[in-house]
Amino acid sequence: MELGCGVGVMVTASHNPKDDNGYKVYWENGAQIIPPHDEGIAFCITKNLEPWKELDLSRVGEKVDAALVEDPLNELKNRYLKMSAENYCFHK
């Protein structure tokens, strides 16, 4: 919600067996998805198990799409730490 995103995806990795690796999907409210959205995502995954034979890569790297590939990690981390200090840190 902080950036006005519609969804979020977090790829997970585990030190456990590879079958425990996966992803988490978050809805526009910042919470993990619930039915029926989970079923729609699972449906799309099963329909796309094979790599696409043809991809249009002609626009990759264009400045028009740059905002979609920027890494906001540092900005979000700083906002989170500031918000946490202002709201949850009582020993300053």
N, C-alpha and C positions, 0 to 999 in steps of 0.2 A: 504494500500500500504506500510505502514511503516514496517509491519512484513512479507510482501510477501504473504498475504492470498488471496485465490481465491474468497471468499465470507464472509459475516458477517451477523449475526442474532442478533437482539436486541429484547428481550421479553419486552413488555410494560404492564404497569398496570395503571389503572386510578381510580380516586376517583369518577368518573362518573359511570353509570350503567355498569355491567360486560360485556355487549356486546361491550363496547368501548375498552376493553382490547384486546391485540393482539400481533403482532410482526411486525418488520420492517426488510426487507432483503436488503442488500447492495451488489453490484456487485464488481468485482475486481478493478474498478476505484474509489471505495469509495462512489459512488452515489447510491441512492435507485434504485431498479430494475425498468425497464420499459418493455413494450411488446417487444418480446414475452415471456420473462423470467417469468413475473408475471403469465401468463396463464399456463405455465408449472408447476410452483409451486402449483397453485390452483388445477390443475389436479391431481398432486401427493397427495395432501391433501385429496381430495374427494375419492381417491382410497385407502386411509389408515385411514379411520375414526374409524375402529375397532382396538383395540390393537392386536398385533401379538400374536398368540397362542404359538409359540415357538421362543425363543431368545437364541442365542449362547452367554452365558455370561462367557465362559471358559477363555477368555483373559482379562477380566476386572481386572484392577489393575496391569497388567504386566508393567514392566519398559519400554518395547519397546514402549508402547503407552503413556508414561508419558508426553511427550511434547504436546500431544493433549489435555490434561486436566489441564495443568498448568494455573494459573490465572495471566495474564500479567498486571493486573490493575495498580499496583504501578509503574512498569517500564514505561508503557504508559503514566501514569499521569505525571511522572517526565519529560519525553521527551516532552510532550505537554506543560507543564508549562515553560520549558526551551526555547522551540521554540517560545512560545507566548511572553516571556520576551524579547527575542532577536529581534523579528520582529514587535511587536505591542505595547510594553510598551515604551512610550516616556517620562515618568516622573520617572526616576530612581534616 
